[in-house]
Amino acid sequence: MGTVFEGHPDGAGSRIGIVVSRFNEQVTRQLLEGARQCLQEHGVGEQDVEVAWVPGAFEIPQTARILRDRNRYQAIICLGAVIRGGTPHFEYVAGECARGIRTLALESSIPVLFGVLTTDNLEQALERAGGRDPENNKGREAALAALEMINLFKHLQAS
């Protein structure tokens, strides 16, 4: 078998940028708290996490690009919550947010993580933000993935 590359969640020495949507703040604050707690548990200093609040999910990709262009971070984590309503607005906002984050990730040399919930209702969103089980916080999962990807990118770039 050839070489195997794999990341691990060691955040020591890493600086992380987080973009979080204020819309549905009841949910997004929980996502942010889960991400921050995970980063701290894995060695990222509190002073090494910078958070940019944006009005809604549609503004996440552009702000993430600006953070990426600052060249200060080893990863950017995007957090938000788009909850389906009675109009097609959900599809437009969720789709364009996802597309924007994907495009940024593909053109970046650092990990850009998608931690934007797209749910049918507030109850589903709160459950995915930790609800009854704090380990089920999708902000936490995005932060853990960011740390693994930082280390994977280091291995890939060094080989």
N, C-alpha and C positions, 0 to 999 in steps of 0.2 A: 504494500500500500504506500502511496506517495505521502507527501507532506499534508498535514491537517492543520488548518488555522482555526482557532477558536478564541473568542474573547472571554473575559471574566469580569465580574462586577467590582473591580477595585477602583475606587474613585480618588485615591490619594493624588494630590497635585493637579486635579482637574478643575477647570472653570466651566461652569454650565450657565447658559442663557435659557431662560424660560419665558415664553410668550403665553399669556393667559387671557382669555376673553372674560370681560365683565358681565356680558349677557348670560343669564342663568347663573348668576354669581353664587347662589345657594349651592350649586353643584360644583362650579369651577374652583371655589375656595377649598373644597374638600379634595379635589384633584391636586391642587397646588400643595396642600398640606401633605398629602400622601407622597408626592414627588420629593418635596423637601426632606421629609423624614427618611425616605429611602436613601437619598443622596448622603445625608448625614451619617446614617448607619453604615455606609460603605466608604467612609473616609473623605468625603467632600466637605471642606470647611464652609460654615455658614456664610462667611465673607466671600466665598468663591461661587456663590449662586446669585445671579442677578435676574430680576423679574421685570418684565415689561407688560403692563396691563393695557389691553386694547378694548374698544367698545364691543366688538362682536367677533364671531368666527371668521367673517369675511376679511377682516383686517389682520388676521394672524399671519398669513404667508408674507405679506409685504414687510411687516415688522420683523419677522424671523429673518428675512433677507438682510435687512439693515443690521441686525445683531450679527449675523454671519459675516457681513462685510467689515465689521469692526476688528476681526481677527483676534479676538480676546478669549474665545471659547473653544473647548474641545468638542462640544455638542450643543445643539439647540433642541429644546423640548417644547412642543406646541400643545397647549391644553385648551379645551373648550367643550361646550355642550350645545348641540343643536337638537332641539326637541320638536318633533313633528306637530304641526298645527293643522288647521282646516284648509290651508291654501298650498299651492305648489312652492311657496317661498322656501320651505324646508329643503326640497331637492336642489334648488339653485344655490342656496347658501352652503349646504353640506357638500355638494359636488364641487363647487368652485374652491372651497376651503381645502378639500382633499387634493384636488388637482394642483393648486398652488403649492401646497406643502410637498407633494410628490415631485413637482418640477424643481423646486429648490433643492430637495434631497438629491436628485439625480445630477444636478450641476455643482454640488458642493463636495469639498474634500473632507468635510467633517460630517458626522451623523446628524441628521435632522429627523426627529421623532414625531410621529403622529399620535397624539393623545387626545383627540377630539371625539367626544361621544356623539353618536347619532342614534337617538332613541325615539320610540313612539310616544312616550309620556314621561312626566317628571319622576314618577315612581321608579321606572327603569333607570333613569339617569342617576338618581340618588343611590340605587343599589350598586351601580357600576362605579360610583364614587366612594365606595366603602360601605355604605349602608349598614347592614348587620354584621358584615365581615370586613374589617379594615384591611385585611390581606387582599381583598378583591377590589382594591382601589386602582383604577386604570391609570391614574397619575403616577402611582407607585410603580406599576408595570412599565410605563414609558420611561421612567427614570432608571429603572434596572436595565432595560434594553439599551438606553443611552450609554450606560457605563460599560456594558458588554461590547457595544459597537465601538466605543472609543478604543478599547484595548485590542479589538479585532483589527481596526484600521491601523493601529500602531504596528501590529505583527505583519500585516500585509504590506505596509509601506517600507518596513525594514528588510523585507525579504528580497 
